[in-house]
Amino acid sequence: MIDGIGIADIDNIVALVLDVWGKKQVLGVRQGAAENTQVCLELLEDIVDCGLKVDDDYLFVIDGSKALAKAVKKVFGANSAV
């Protein structure tokens, strides 16, 4: 799941994973608005740099933000499940 949240009046993008056992883990946080494609790209690229494989199968849950969708497609491929 990727979404923008406010923390202390600051906009942030948070990437949260839910594994097959229901365990939640924060993969990354980046300061900036969800509508900013560059911020979304940087967050996803940081997560990949930390070891998340781009060729595995994922379901990306977003709120319909075009910036988030564009960033997911750019980093994980045009056929990513969003």
Secondary structure, 3 states (H helix, E strand, C coil): CEEEEEECCEEEEEEEEECCCCCEEEEEEEECCCCCHHHHHHHHHHHHHCCCCCCCCCECCCCCCHHHHHHHHHHHCCCCEC
